[in-house]
Amino acid sequence: MYRAVYAGMADKSDRVKYHYFVIFLRQFAAWINKKRPSSIHVFWDAPRETVWRRQVLPTYKDRSTSNYVEGLAENLAHTTAVAQDFFKYMGVRQYSKKEMEADDLIYAAVSVMHPRKTYIVSNDSDMTQIPFRFNSCTVYKPDGLSGSDVETPNINPAHLKALVGDKSDAIPGYNQIGPVKGTAMLRDFAALDEFLKLKGQHTYRRNLILIDLSLCPRLLANTCYIQRTLAEPVVWDKGEVMKLIMQHKVNGLQQEFNDLVVPFKNLV
């Protein structure tokens, strides 16, 4: 969604401007046509300031000084609300939960669906820890209207980030420890143990709680929520979709209806 909104805002040409949701659906439909999924599940983040990780690290995902993100916030929030309305009638299951990030719910969903084949469509590097644990899962990294499967790492990516940190989420790691040194230590537990004795384990343990999705304190509750939602039938209603096109003034969707909406018709 973020990339679709950003692409729409960055287009300064004189061409007809399409609704951000249309740009998002073009990316979505390209993936559907390539992978032919039997069902689609969309996961939404709780508001950033309310997520449970803020209780562990108050500066987690702090964007207060970033004009780059805030400039997109209004359009992103509006387009998200539009997408949520449309997906109710497009055969898509949607998930959101108080204080939970999409990552937490995706992990729970894959754990429930395993060993059935699942694809996670995401640019988020945190997602690679899921196929590391569940070999039925593959991460697909979209790139405009194309994309590719992401290679599953051979060391635990959550433990690597616990050492290195994650700048994009404002999670500090250990000084002078990058991916190369971190990987070497994770392959030599004696060296890792010696390092943690010297530098202290607080940062490593805190970061594991923040990053390792299997350690989410509400994993069991999230799993139950996923199971309940999976039991609910999906809805496909062309008439309601057409009404929403008019209601939200989604420029371009009627013209591309067969390409962007019809592929969702046979989802279960």
C-alpha positions in Angstrom: 0.0 0.0 0.0 2.8 2.4 1.0 4.5 1.9 -2.4 1.3 2.4 -4.3 0.6 5.7 -2.6 4.1 6.9 -3.0 4.2 6.0 -6.7 1.0 7.9 -7.2 2.3 11.0 -5.4 5.6 10.8 -7.2 3.9 10.9 -10.6 4.2 14.5 -11.7 3.3 13.9 -15.4 0.3 15.4 -17.2 -1.3 12.0 -17.6 -4.7 11.2 -16.1 -4.2 10.5 -12.4 -5.6 7.2 -11.1 -6.8 6.6 -7.6 -4.1 5.2 -5.3 -6.3 2.1 -4.8 -6.2 1.4 -8.5 -2.3 1.5 -8.4 -2.4 -0.8 -5.4 -4.8 -3.3 -7.2 -2.5 -3.3 -10.3 0.3 -4.6 -8.1 -2.1 -7.0 -6.4 -3.6 -8.4 -9.7 -0.1 -8.9 -11.1 0.8 -11.2 -8.2 -2.6 -13.0 -8.4 -2.1 -13.7 -12.1 1.4 -15.0 -11.5 0.9 -17.2 -8.4 -2.8 -18.1 -8.8 -3.7 -18.3 -5.1 -6.9 -20.0 -3.9 -7.4 -17.4 -1.1 -6.1 -14.0 -0.2 -5.5 -12.6 3.3 -4.7 -9.0 4.1 -3.3 -8.0 7.4 -3.4 -4.4 8.9 -1.2 -2.8 11.5 -2.7 -1.3 14.6 -1.9 2.4 15.0 1.9 2.7 15.5 1.6 4.5 18.8 -0.6 1.7 20.3 1.5 -1.4 19.3 2.6 -3.5 22.2 6.3 -3.2 21.2 6.2 0.5 22.4 5.9 -0.9 25.9 9.2 -2.6 25.5 11.0 0.2 23.6 9.2 3.6 23.6 11.1 4.8 20.5 10.1 1.8 18.5 9.3 2.9 14.9 9.5 6.5 16.0 8.9 8.6 12.8 8.4 11.9 14.6 11.3 13.6 12.8 10.6 12.1 9.4 8.9 14.4 6.9 9.3 11.6 4.3 6.7 9.4 6.0 4.4 12.1 7.4 3.9 13.6 4.0 2.3 10.4 2.9 0.3 9.7 6.1 -3.0 11.3 5.1 -3.2 9.7 1.7 -2.0 6.4 3.1 -4.7 6.4 5.8 -7.4 7.3 3.3 -6.4 4.6 0.8 -6.2 2.0 3.5 -9.8 2.8 4.5 -10.9 2.6 0.9 -9.2 -0.8 0.5 -10.8 -2.1 3.6 -14.2 -1.2 2.3 -13.6 -2.8 -1.1 -12.1 -6.0 0.2 -15.2 -6.8 2.2 -16.9 -7.6 -1.1 -13.9 -8.9 -3.1 -13.5 -12.3 -1.4 -10.6 -11.1 0.7 -10.1 -12.0 4.4 -8.9 -9.1 6.5 -7.2 -9.2 9.9 -6.5 -6.5 12.4 -6.2 -6.7 16.2 -5.7 -4.2 19.0 -2.0 -3.5 19.7 -0.9 -6.0 17.0 1.2 -5.3 14.0 0.5 -7.1 10.7 3.7 -9.1 11.2 2.4 -10.7 14.4 -0.9 -11.8 12.7 0.9 -13.1 9.6 3.1 -15.3 11.7 0.1 -16.7 13.5 -1.7 -17.2 10.2 1.1 -19.2 8.6 1.5 -21.3 11.8 -2.2 -22.2 11.5 -2.1 -22.9 7.8 1.1 -24.9 7.8 1.8 -27.3 6.1 -0.4 -25.8 3.4 1.6 -23.8 0.9 1.5 -20.1 1.6 3.0 -17.0 0.1 3.7 -13.7 1.9 3.8 -10.8 -0.4 6.0 -8.2 1.3 9.1 -6.1 1.1 9.6 -6.4 4.9 12.8 -8.2 5.6 11.3 -9.4 9.0 9.1 -11.8 7.0 12.1 -14.0 6.1 12.0 -15.5 9.6 8.7 -17.1 8.8 9.9 -19.4 6.0 13.0 -20.0 8.1 10.6 -21.7 10.6 7.9 -23.0 8.2 9.1 -24.6 5.0 5.6 -24.4 3.6 5.9 -20.7 3.3 7.7 -18.5 0.7 8.2 -14.7 0.8 7.5 -13.0 -2.5 9.0 -9.5 -2.9 7.0 -7.3 -5.3 8.7 -4.9 -7.5 6.1 -2.7 -9.3 4.1 -5.1 -11.5 6.7 -7.9 -11.2 8.6 -9.5 -8.4 10.5 -12.6 -7.2 10.6 -15.2 -4.5 13.0 -14.4 -1.6 15.7 -16.9 -0.8 15.2 -18.4 2.7 18.1 -17.5 4.9 20.3 -20.3 6.4 20.7 -18.6 9.8 17.9 -17.3 12.0 17.3 -13.7 10.7 15.6 -12.7 14.0 18.7 -13.5 16.0 20.9 -11.7 13.4 18.8 -8.5 13.7 18.9 -8.9 17.5 22.6 -8.4 17.3 22.8 -5.9 14.5 19.6 -3.9 15.2 17.1 -2.6 12.7 17.4 1.1 11.7 14.1 1.1 9.8 12.3 0.3 13.1 14.6 2.4 15.3 15.9 -0.7 17.1 19.5 -0.2 18.2 21.9 -3.1 18.1 25.5 -3.6 19.4 28.1 -1.1 18.2 30.4 -2.3 15.4 28.4 -5.4 14.8 27.1 -5.7 11.2 25.6 -8.5 9.2 29.0 -10.2 8.6 30.2 -10.2 12.2 26.7 -11.1 13.4 26.4 -14.1 11.0 29.9 -15.4 12.0 28.9 -15.3 15.7 25.6 -17.1 15.1 27.6 -19.9 13.5 29.9 -20.1 16.5 27.9 -20.3 19.7 31.1 -20.2 21.8 32.0 -16.8 20.2 28.4 -15.6 20.7 28.4 -16.6 24.4 31.7 -14.9 25.0 30.5 -11.7 23.2 27.3 -11.6 25.3 29.2 -12.1 28.5 31.5 -9.2 27.5 28.9 -6.8 26.2 25.9 -7.9 28.2 22.7 -9.7 27.2 20.1 -6.9 27.7 20.2 -5.6 24.2 20.1 -9.1 22.6 17.2 -10.2 24.8 15.2 -7.0 24.3 15.7 -7.1 20.6 14.6 -10.7 20.4 11.4 -9.8 22.1 10.9 -7.0 19.6 11.9 -8.8 16.4 11.3 -12.6 16.9 7.7 -13.1 15.9 7.5 -16.5 17.6 8.0 -14.6 20.9 5.0 -12.4 20.6 3.4 -12.4 24.0 -0.1 -12.8 22.5 0.8 -15.5 19.9 -1.8 -18.0 21.3 -4.6 -15.3 21.3 -3.6 -14.3 17.8 -3.7 -17.9 16.6 -7.2 -18.3 18.0 -8.3 -15.1 16.3 -6.9 -16.3 13.0 -8.8 -19.7 13.3 -12.1 -17.9 14.0 -11.6 -15.5 11.0 -10.7 -18.4 8.7 -14.0 -20.1 9.6 -16.0 -17.1 8.3 -17.2 -17.2 4.7 -15.8 -14.6 2.2 -18.1 -12.3 0.2 -18.0 -11.5 -3.5 -20.5 -8.9 -4.6 -20.0 -7.1 -7.9 -22.9 -4.7 -7.2 -21.4 -3.5 -3.9 -18.0 -3.0 -5.5 -19.6 -0.9 -8.2 -21.4 1.2 -5.5 -18.1 1.7 -3.7 -16.4 2.9 -7.0 -19.0 5.7 -7.1 -18.9 6.4 -3.4 -15.2 6.7 -3.1 -14.7 8.2 -6.6 -12.1 5.6 -7.5 -10.9 7.0 -10.8 -9.9 4.3 -13.3 -11.3 1.2 -11.6 -14.4 0.9 -13.8 -12.3 1.0 -16.9 -9.9 -1.7 -15.5 -12.6 -3.7 -13.7 -12.0 -7.0 -15.6 -8.3 -6.8 -15.1 -8.2 -5.6 -11.5 -11.4 -6.9 -9.8 -12.5 -10.0 -11.6 -9.3 -12.0 -10.7 -10.6 -11.9 -7.1 -13.9 -13.5 -8.0 -13.1 -17.2 -7.4 -11.3 -16.8 -4.0 -12.4 -19.1 -1.1 
